[in-house]
Amino acid sequence: MTENREKYVKFCEKTYVPIYSKPWWLDTVCGSENWDVWLYENGEEVLAAMPYYKEKRGAYRYITKAIWTQNNGIIFAHSPEAKPVARQIFEERVINAACEYIRSLGVDVYEQQYHYSFTNWLPFFWNGYTAIVRYTYVMEDLTDMQEVSGRMSSKLRGKIKKGNKNAQIRTGLDPDRFYAEHEKVFLKQGLECPFSPKKWAELYDACKEHEACEIFYAQEPGGDVASVLFLVWDEQSVYQLLGGSMPEYQSLDTYDALIWEGIQFAAEKGLKYDFEGSVIKRISKSFREFGGEPKPYFRIRKVFNPEIMRAETESAIAHEAAAVAGQ
């Protein structure tokens, strides 16, 4: 383990770090040789950190998003006593230093998604970066579940009731069975599952080792699995990482019942529930029905290689021309 990683492990012990940036998660999803971390230090004290995943695409080098990893980016260890102006000055200083570091790496593209708690991307803008706003839905206050249920749409409450009638909600599905069932979610769309059974097993084992996951599933009366849900969590939030309904049982509405079970599970643990978001309209609408609060977060990006800039510009022009021609 490099010196920076050793320091980062200690940083994570005293600073809240979302699950997607924890060293064990990065080792699992990226491979220990494919991630690193930049540190902003004052003497021996680490004041901020930026873990990142490195990927080769042909001849080009990227800092980008790893599989299953909603966010990385810079994590600040703010002083609790710091006033808003002091926090902004500190963040600007850190981001400027991070931009210098990113340039020094000689990568062709930098692209990271930041946690929704990161709100001040302006220093990146001043350094020539761009940002795309995306959204996740988060249920923050789960102390009063009756009030939480009241926030949901009446249509959704009906579907949850129907799903609970049509199946039994259980936990502890064998992980191999989970993979086989979850793969059907992709196959019904004519897609290959984007991860292998081996990769899935590595993730599940790592999460279980760190007591940070649970499989929920709905079992219909005949004994078949009707829908599945895989949740992971850290010290603040439960995250809806994987899940879906089996094609032949989609009409039973068991997946909504599973999600409601997951929300209640988060409430029991005293945590938030993060749907992980989606810009796909139908998925975003389904998350909205639960009454979660939309939380904007940034995908911050900079292309350093002129060849990639040119190719992306030409692709955008061609796409727009085709759209105009199709009107």
Buried (B, 14 or more C-beta within 10 A) or exposed (E): EEEBBEBBBEBBEEBEBBBBBBBBBBBBBBEEEBBBBBBBBEEEEBBBBBBBBBBEEEEBBBBBBBEBBBBBBBBBBEEEEEEEEEBBEBBBBBBBBBBEBBBEBEBBBBBBBBBBEBEEBEBBEEBEBBBEEBBBBBBBEBEEEEEBBEEBEEEBBEBBBBBBEBBEBBEEBEBEEBBBBBBBBBEBEEEEBEBEEEBBEBBBEBBEEBEBBBBBBBBBEEEEBBBBBBBBBBEBBBBBBBBBBBEEBBEBBBBBBBBBBBBBBBBEEEBBBBBBBBEEEEBBEBBBBBBBBBBEBBBBBBBBBEEBEEEEEEEEEEEEEEEEEEE
